Every structure is written in structure tokens, then in C-alpha cells.
Amino acid sequence: MTTFLSDTEHPDEPKAPPKSARRRAREFVVQGLYQWRVGGADEASIEAFAPEMEGFAKADREFFVGTLRGVIGQSEKLIEHISAHIDRPFRELSPIEACVMMLGSFEMLNHPETPYRVIINEAIELTKSFGGTDGHKYVNGVLDKVAAVIRPDEVAAKKKAR
């Protein structure tokens, strides 16, 4: 029996661990935010379309809906947090980087149970998956600065522990 490898599989590399339901939800949130920012789709149409996408059944639907609605609803406040730490107007950012940073900032503000380093690492992975070659470095730098403002005690404790 012949086994074929996908384009991304390599026989000598360990297999990536399966994605968590929350990570999958974040991927769909980024795609939904992209549809909202770039395509002008509204929240209802994004929520209606997402379940039809491949892999959505394995995503945390409640987290997806709450996060998508939250980011869109708090978009002005999120953009303010991000804009204080970027080198150009927010509208000039890559759409993917902008969406990922909005998602990360939203989570920092609204999900205190998730450590800020986890949020930033998730944002880096999302940017690597959907964004440009080095976009993840920019996202990392900006979200580090956002975290220092939104979660100063947590950031200070992490730096002290190093």
C-alpha cells in the first residue's frame, strides 16, 4: 500500500498536535473579521456563513460568536489601544495583521483568565497562518506594548519572574 504525504507533511518531522477548539475558533474569528473589514460583511452574515466552512464543527462555537461580536462591537476602543503603538495609521495596516491585533487586544481586555503570553502566542500563530512573511514579528511587538497598558501587573510579574 502506498502512502502519500501532503504538501506540508515531512516524514522526519513530528506531527503537529491537533488544534484546540479555541484555536480553531480564533481562526474563524480572524476570517470573519477579514470579511467584515475588507468585504463589508455584517456580523449576521458572517455568523451564518461560518458553520458551512470546513472544520468549523471542531471549533468552540460559543467562543467564536462571543469573540466575533465583541471585537466588532468594541472595534473603536480596540483600534485606539493598537493605534497608540503602531508606526502608521491603523487603516494602512495589513488587513490580517489588523484583524489579529484587534482579536488579541479584545482577548486581553475581556478574557483575564487567559494569560497575555498565550494570547500573544496565539496571535503570532494566526499571523503566520494567514498573514505575510514577517507580519507575526510586527504583531508580536505591538501586542507586547498593548499588554503592558492593558495588563500592567501581569506583564510586570512576568518580567520579574524571568
N, C-alpha and C positions, 0 to 999 in steps of 0.2 A: 504494500500500500504506500503510495507516495503522499507526502505531506508538503503542503505549500505554505510558505511564510508570507505574511502580509508585508507591505512595503515598509512598515515600521518595526517589524519583528526581526531580531537578530538572534541566532541560536546560542551565542555565547553570553548574551546579556540576560540578567534576571528579569522575569516578567514584572511589570508594574503592578502594584497592589490594586485591587478593584477600587473604583471611586466610591466614596461615601454618597449617601443620598443627598446630603447637604452640598457637597461639592458639585454634584450634578445639577442641583437646583441653582447654584450660583452661575453655572454655565448657561442655563436657560435664562436667568435674570439678565446676564450680560447681553445675550442675543435679543431679548425683549427690549432692553434699554436702547440697543443699537437701532432696532426697528422704530422705537419711539423718537429718538434723536435725529436719525438720518432719514427714515421713511415717513415720519409723521404719523405713525400708527398710534391709536389710542390704547389706553390700558385694557379696555374690554376686549378689543380685537386681539391683542397680544395674549391675554389670558385664554381666549377661546382657541387660538391657533396653537399654543404651546403643547397641549396634550396630544396633538397629532404628530409632533416631532418625534423622531426616533430616539429612544432612550428615556423619554420623559416619564414613563411609568416607574422607572427606578429612582426618580428624583423625589425629594421631600416637597410635595405639592404645597403644603401649608407655608413652609419657609419661602418657597418661590413666590406665592401670591402676596404674602405679607411684605416681603422684601421689595418686589417689583412696585407694589402700591406705595410703600414707604419711600423709596427712592424718588419716584415720580412726584409724590406729594411734598417731599422735603427738598426738591431739587434746588430751589433758590438758596436755601441755607447751606446745602452741601457744596454748591458752587462757590459760595463765599468762603467756606473753610478751605477749599482747594486753591482758590484764586490767590489767597494770601501767600502761597508757597510755590507759585509757578512763574516761569520767565516770559510768559506771553499771555494774551487774553485767552480765557477758557475756551471760547468758540474756535480758536485756532489749534487746539489740541487734536490729536488723532481721535476719531470717534470712539475707538475701542479703549484707548487709554482714559479718555474722559469718563466713559461708562464704568470702567473698572474702578477708577478713583472715586466716583460717586458711590458705587456699591461699598467699597471699603470704608469710606467716611460714614456712610449710613450705619454700617455694622458697628463701627467704633462708638457711634452716638447711641445706638439703640439696642445693642447686644453686649452689655457689660460682662456677661457670663463667658464670652469668647475672648480669650487673651488677644491683645492687639497684635502680637507677633504672629499668631495664627491667621488673623485677618490679613495682615500684610503678605504672609506667605501664600495664602490663597489668591490674593490679588496678583502676585508675581506669576503664579502658575496660570491663571486665567489670561494674563497678558502674553505669556509665552505661547499659549494655545491659539489665541485669536488675534494678537497684535503683531506689530512689526518686530524686526530682528532684535533691537536693543530697547524696545519700549518698556520692558519689565524693569530695567535699571532706573528709568525715569519715574515710573510708578512707585517703585520701592523708595526712592529718595523723597518724593512728595508725601507719600503716606507716612513715612517716618516723622516728617515735620508736622503733619496733621495730628498724628498720635500724641506728639509732645504737647499739643494745645488741648486736645480733647480729653486725653487721659494722662495728665502730667504725673500723677502719683505712681501709676503703673509703670510708666516709662522710666521714672527716676529709680524706682525699686529694681527694675530690670538692669539698669546701668550700674547700680550699686552692687548687685549680685555678681557682676562679671569679674 
